[in-house]
Amino acid sequence: MSQPIDDLLSIRDLLRYATSRFASSELFYGHGTDNVWDEAVQLVMRSLHLPLENNTLFLDARLTRGERKMILERIDRRINDRIPVAYLLGEAWFMGLPFMVDERVLVPRSPFAEILEAGVQPWLSDQPVNRILDLCTGSGCIGIAAATVFEDAEVDLADISTDALAVAQANIAMHELGNRVRAVASDVFNAIEGRYDLILSNPPYVDAADLAAMPEEFRHEPVLGLAAGDDGLDIAHRILAGAADHLNPGGLLIVEVGNSWPALEAAYPDLPFIWLEFEQGGDGVFLLSAEDLTRWQASKN
Ligand SMILES: C[S@@+](CC[C@H](N)C(=O)[O-])C[C@H]1O[C@@H](n2cnc3c(N)ncnc32)[C@H](O)[C@@H]1O
């Protein structure tokens, strides 16, 4: 229960208060932060539009009554309604870039950021990247981050959800990338034309058992972004079936399937999946070359 607070004057005080409230509550961390302190810093500092780093200058600054009220309400909603901080703020960060988010899209948290920061090396070598597809784009975070890494590439952000595409479109505009990034309505590859040098995808991949056991925070995310059938592979199967027909020679398919990776590997014993490793956490992301996919498809016929 929140108590009346008469004397919360500084940002430092509010950070302490948020930390204590979060620490004494049953919360799940994993929508942008993984601990109580980072969660408190993100909520308090970003509610005030202050930077997450190099911000000690402001710690003893006092808040207006309005600011204090807004932050106390957000702390209450985080705890009572189990709303992820990103939705309370309307923003999330991915690969150091800001994205507008709300309950129409998942909160960005994919290890894809690490792959893109490395320029998809060593996998890409000196292969030119002219066209990129971000399949199942949600907020557009992966495709827009890719567009900032591959500065000359044209990028398509595809999703079946028109709600998600509206958010992706807002993020394209926010990043001023409308000249080479576009949002496309498509059920997996159904409305996708032509071939790409990179197909990146963080599709829904939560299996039925995991979905049923997810903490409250996930109930605020669109189920269309999470659920993918009994074994979590409904969309992954369709991506594998269509990828070879949409990749240029030398192109790469990179897909996140999270905890569903053992089921995927068991389902495709003939596919030479490369499972990527991450320094900043995360797993269940595979890479396949256009050549491997084409060979595999030919072997099935
Ligand atoms: C796990 S979310 C990923 C969002 C974003 N790529 C990210 O990393 O934050 C999966 C997205 O796939 C979309 N989706 C679900 N089924 C789809 C389908 N059949 N075709 C295209 N997109 C689909 C959902 O609407 C959701 O936005």
The ligand as a MOL file (V3000), in Angstrom:
LIG
                    3D

  0  0  0     0  0            999 V3000
M  V30 BEGIN CTAB
M  V30 COUNTS 27 29 0 0 0
M  V30 BEGIN ATOM
M  V30 1 C 7.4600 -11.1440 -30.6320 0
M  V30 2 S 6.6070 -9.7810 -31.4080 0 CHG=1
M  V30 3 C 8.0930 -9.0040 -31.9930 0
M  V30 4 C 8.0240 -7.5620 -32.2480 0
M  V30 5 C 9.3730 -6.9410 -32.5820 0
M  V30 6 N 9.9970 -7.6160 -33.7130 0
M  V30 7 C 10.2980 -6.9340 -31.3880 0
M  V30 8 O 11.3430 -7.5790 -31.4190 0
M  V30 9 O 9.9730 -6.2450 -30.4060 0 CHG=-1
M  V30 10 C 5.9340 -10.5830 -32.8070 0
M  V30 11 C 5.1640 -9.7380 -33.7990 0
M  V30 12 O 4.7080 -10.6410 -34.8290 0
M  V30 13 C 3.4480 -10.2280 -35.2800 0
M  V30 14 N 2.7900 -11.3780 -35.9390 0
M  V30 15 C 2.0820 -12.3840 -35.3650 0
M  V30 16 N 1.6330 -13.2410 -36.2950 0
M  V30 17 C 2.0800 -12.7750 -37.4900 0
M  V30 18 C 1.9300 -13.2270 -38.8330 0
M  V30 19 N 1.2320 -14.3440 -39.1330 0
M  V30 20 N 2.5020 -12.5030 -39.8270 0
M  V30 21 C 3.1940 -11.3650 -39.5320 0
M  V30 22 N 3.3530 -10.8880 -38.2880 0
M  V30 23 C 2.8170 -11.5840 -37.2640 0
M  V30 24 C 2.7440 -9.7060 -34.0580 0
M  V30 25 O 1.7090 -8.8210 -34.4140 0
M  V30 26 C 3.9120 -9.0440 -33.2890 0
M  V30 27 O 3.9720 -7.6760 -33.5850 0
M  V30 END ATOM
M  V30 BEGIN BOND
M  V30 1 1 1 2
M  V30 2 1 2 3
M  V30 3 1 2 10
M  V30 4 1 3 4
M  V30 5 1 4 5
M  V30 6 1 5 6
M  V30 7 1 5 7
M  V30 8 2 7 8
M  V30 9 1 7 9
M  V30 10 1 10 11
M  V30 11 1 11 12
M  V30 12 1 11 26
M  V30 13 1 12 13
M  V30 14 1 13 14
M  V30 15 1 13 24
M  V30 16 1 14 15
M  V30 17 1 14 23
M  V30 18 2 15 16
M  V30 19 1 16 17
M  V30 20 1 17 18
M  V30 21 2 17 23
M  V30 22 1 18 19
M  V30 23 2 18 20
M  V30 24 1 20 21
M  V30 25 2 21 22
M  V30 26 1 22 23
M  V30 27 1 24 25
M  V30 28 1 24 26
M  V30 29 1 26 27
M  V30 END BOND
M  V30 END CTAB
M  END
